[in-house]
């Protein structure tokens, strides 16, 4: 009896779908953070223009087009933001929001890194490039959030943002 080897493309598709759903969830989380954050720098750090979330979603769609769809449906799930009502507005809430954002970013990074290794194994150059770029952008957001966390913990004042960053699509 011959044992049939399974293709890593199948789990890669599910990882990419999980990432797409996670990115969509992160986009919703970012909107909630921007609404509830007291620190303007925190609101700016999770702005879709800063986190490149739209680019991430587009890249994931490109990857899905390149690798195709499996025969069965995806069962990927993501968890919504649940802001505790007992958190006081200001530093307390900002610290919780930063922690929740870091948690989701770490989840995304773990999946992106697994997808990257599969893409490398399969020698999928375009996918490798797209995933590596997205990993770098997510790591940059993690770094920025860590810096904000330390500033909030040290009681440093965060300079208010004068103007929100215009979206690239509205500039044209």
Secondary structure, DSSP 4 states (H G I P E B T S, - for coil): -PPPPPPHHHHHHHHHHHHHHHHHHHHHHHHHHHHH-SSHHHHHHT-HHHHTHHHHHHHHHHHHHHH---SSPP----PPP---TTSPTTHHHHHHHHHHHHHHHHHHHHHHHHHHHHHHHTT-HHHHHHHHHHHHHHHHHHHHHHHHHHHHHTTPPPPPPSSPPPPHHHH-
